[in-house]
Amino acid sequence: MNLRNPLAVNPDPSEQMLDVRRAVAGDAHAFERVYRSTVPRIHALARRMAGEEAAEDLTQEVYLRAW
């Protein structure tokens, strides 16, 4: 976690796992970091699987369920 900016995305996999654990425990800043670091890949997957029209809604649904 970046102490100067608690929402900064950290590409280090061990830090990402810590963020996932913190997000599961209810840390909103950690959830936002997880979101920011994964949303491009999730959206790209949704677009490939369901098309451009549905990708945004599917991406949103993924994170709503995760939260």
C-alpha positions as CSV (number, residue, x, y, z in Angstrom):
1,M,0.0,0.0,0.0
2,N,1.2,3.5,-0.8
3,L,1.0,5.6,2.4
4,R,0.9,8.8,0.4
5,N,-2.0,7.7,-1.8
6,P,-4.1,4.9,-0.2
7,L,-5.8,4.3,-3.6
8,A,-2.6,3.9,-5.6
9,V,-2.6,0.6,-7.5
10,N,0.3,-1.7,-6.5
11,P,1.5,-4.1,-9.2
12,D,3.3,-6.4,-6.7
13,P,1.4,-9.7,-6.5
14,S,2.0,-10.1,-2.8
15,E,0.6,-6.6,-2.1
16,Q,-2.4,-7.4,-4.3
17,M,-3.1,-10.5,-2.3
18,L,-2.9,-8.4,0.9
19,D,-5.4,-5.9,-0.7
20,V,-7.7,-8.8,-1.5
21,R,-7.6,-10.0,2.1
22,R,-8.2,-6.4,3.3
23,A,-11.1,-5.9,0.9
24,V,-12.7,-9.2,2.1
25,A,-12.4,-7.8,5.6
26,G,-14.3,-4.6,4.6
27,D,-11.5,-2.2,3.7
28,A,-13.0,0.0,1.0
29,H,-9.6,1.5,0.0
30,A,-8.2,-2.0,-0.6
31,F,-11.3,-2.9,-2.6
32,E,-10.8,0.1,-4.8
33,R,-7.2,-0.8,-5.4
34,V,-8.2,-4.3,-6.3
35,Y,-10.9,-2.8,-8.6
36,R,-8.5,-0.4,-10.3
37,S,-5.9,-3.1,-10.9
38,T,-8.3,-5.7,-12.3
39,V,-11.1,-3.8,-14.1
40,P,-9.3,-3.6,-17.5
41,R,-8.8,-7.4,-17.6
42,I,-12.4,-8.1,-16.3
43,H,-13.9,-5.7,-18.8
44,A,-11.8,-7.2,-21.7
45,L,-12.9,-10.7,-20.8
46,A,-16.6,-9.6,-20.5
47,R,-16.3,-7.9,-23.9
48,R,-14.8,-11.1,-25.5
49,M,-17.4,-13.3,-24.0
50,A,-20.6,-11.2,-24.3
51,G,-19.8,-8.4,-26.7
52,E,-19.4,-4.7,-26.3
53,E,-23.0,-4.0,-25.5
54,A,-23.1,-6.2,-22.4
55,A,-19.5,-5.8,-21.2
56,E,-20.1,-2.8,-19.1
57,D,-23.0,-4.3,-17.2
58,L,-21.2,-7.6,-16.7
59,T,-18.1,-5.9,-15.4
60,Q,-20.3,-3.9,-12.9
61,E,-22.0,-7.1,-11.9
62,V,-18.7,-8.8,-11.1
63,Y,-17.7,-6.1,-8.7
64,L,-21.1,-5.7,-7.1
65,R,-21.0,-9.4,-6.3
66,A,-17.4,-9.2,-5.1
67,W,-18.3,-6.4,-2.7
